[in-house]
Amino acid sequence: MDDDGLFDLQAADFAPSEGTGPRLALLTLEEAHDLLRLLTTIAQQDGPLSPEADRLAKEIAARIPSEN
């Protein structure tokens, strides 16, 4: 964070985003955990979205601290 309390996006260590388009606003940690739970539930079902939900859940889990 810089001196005025704002998050410095330029100094943040994000995954490369070349070619992926513009980024959305950051999620709160609670929102990220809610999304992770939803994706994990979908990934555990045997459906057409399961593989993509699993991939996204792993990406998010690797970028946020655990709830515990």
Sequence and secondary structure as in RCSB ss.txt:
>XXXX:A:sequence
MDDDGLFDLQAADFAPSEGTGPRLALLTLEEAHDLLRLLTTIAQQDGPLSPEADRLAKEIAARIPSEN
>XXXX:A:secstr
  TTS   TTTS     TTS        HHHHHHHHHHHHHHHHS STTHHHHHHHHHHHHHHS    
